Amino acid sequence: MTAPVRSTDVDPEAEPASPAEAEWLASHRKWTRGWRAPVFGAVLLVYLVYVVAAISQNARGAGAVAGYAILAAFAVTWFVTVAPQVPEWGPRRFWTLYGILAVLFLAELPFARIAGFVLCVYITIITVARLGRRAAPIVLALAVGAVVIPPAIPSWHDSVSAAFAAVTPVAIPVAALAMYGSTQVVNSYRALAEARAELARLAAENERFRIARDLHDLLGHSLTTITVKAGLARRLGEADPALALPEIAAVEALARRSLADVRAAVANYREVTLAGELATGRELLRAAGITADLPRAVDVVDPAHQELFGWVVREGFTNIVRHAHATSCAVRLAAASVEIVDDGIGGAAGPGSGLAGLRERVAAAGGVVEAGPAQPAGWRLRASLAPGVGA
């Protein structure tokens, strides 16, 4: 048995904090403020037919009229208490109606006798809906009253009354459990909606972070290469314009590729290969006047690691050209590691650098990044993965 009584843990008037919570609130309002709620409340009042029958059996004349009038007042008051059309009421208004229901219940007992304890079921419903677990003492008192009071009044003892005396004390705790379960389900739905909203927020935040990291890695490398090649083309143009044309064409091609990389990053598709990064890096270092000792093949690297190591090489070369002031560098490959060593003063390590994003990439794959001075001089960047990772 359930009723359209709102739990105090739910605030239907609150502004939704997210689309997921808005969806939940819309569904909640549909069942608590639409036509369904009053229909359910009215259906529950059908059980009062037993009280009507008891009044007709135990009261005559003015007594019967009084009994019916009290029962009608109880039904209206209870329906208003759970009505979804009215705004969420504060404690004072609720407990005022609650007190009226309690008085009407007591006033009905002389006319309906034992059957009057059916009204305790309705009081139980709104009590549990309002108080949750704290309603247990009131529910217990109502159930005990339904057990103790009828036997103490001999004039109530007949076959019909005996049936109600047996059923009502059981119906009260059953209604309490059903109402408590209903409110818990409502609260669980809200918790689920809040969890979905939090997941959506985290997913959006992670996606923004991914795009920012990828754009840094992609554009940082590409713009550095464009800057170096454009400078080379300018110097060559002063001496021999014909030699500058291939460099200018390379700048144009790289700019086009950078645009494609940005679009691919936004679309979450990034084609980065270790062999490709070594090839483009060779050109970048040559244009920057840095002697490069690079491996000719990448077969030694586990295929599962080649894309990740491509990102490492890209970030390493970008930092060498930007910050290291190096004259030479070397790349060493192994099955589960890549190391870049130069003779410069070191790469960027600040919070805004790509090194932080690179550490996160490698950590997500189960590896570590080491960056620091090399011996006897220079700078060393190394990314390594545990054997078997990614296999």
Secondary structure, 3 states (H helix, E strand, C coil): CCCCCCCCCCCCCCCCCCHHHHHHHHHHHHHHCCCHHHHHHHHHHHHHHHHHHHHHHHCCCHHHHHHHHHHHHHHHHHHHHHCCCCCCCCHHHHHHHHHHHHHHHHHHHHHHHHHHHHHHHHHHHHHHHHHHHHHHHHHHHHHHHHHHCHHHCHHHCCHHHHHHHHHHHHHHHHHHHHHHHHHHHHHHHHHHHHHHHHHHHHHHHHHHHHHHHHHHHHHHHHHHHHHHHHHHHHHHHHHCHHHHHHHHHHHHHHHHHHHHHHHHHHCCCCCCCHHHHHHHHHHHHHHCCCEEECCCCCCCCCHHHHHHHHHHHHHHHHHHHHHHCCCEEEEEEECCEEEEEECCCCCCCCCCCHHHHHHHHHHHCCEEEEEEECCCCCEEEEEEECCCCCC
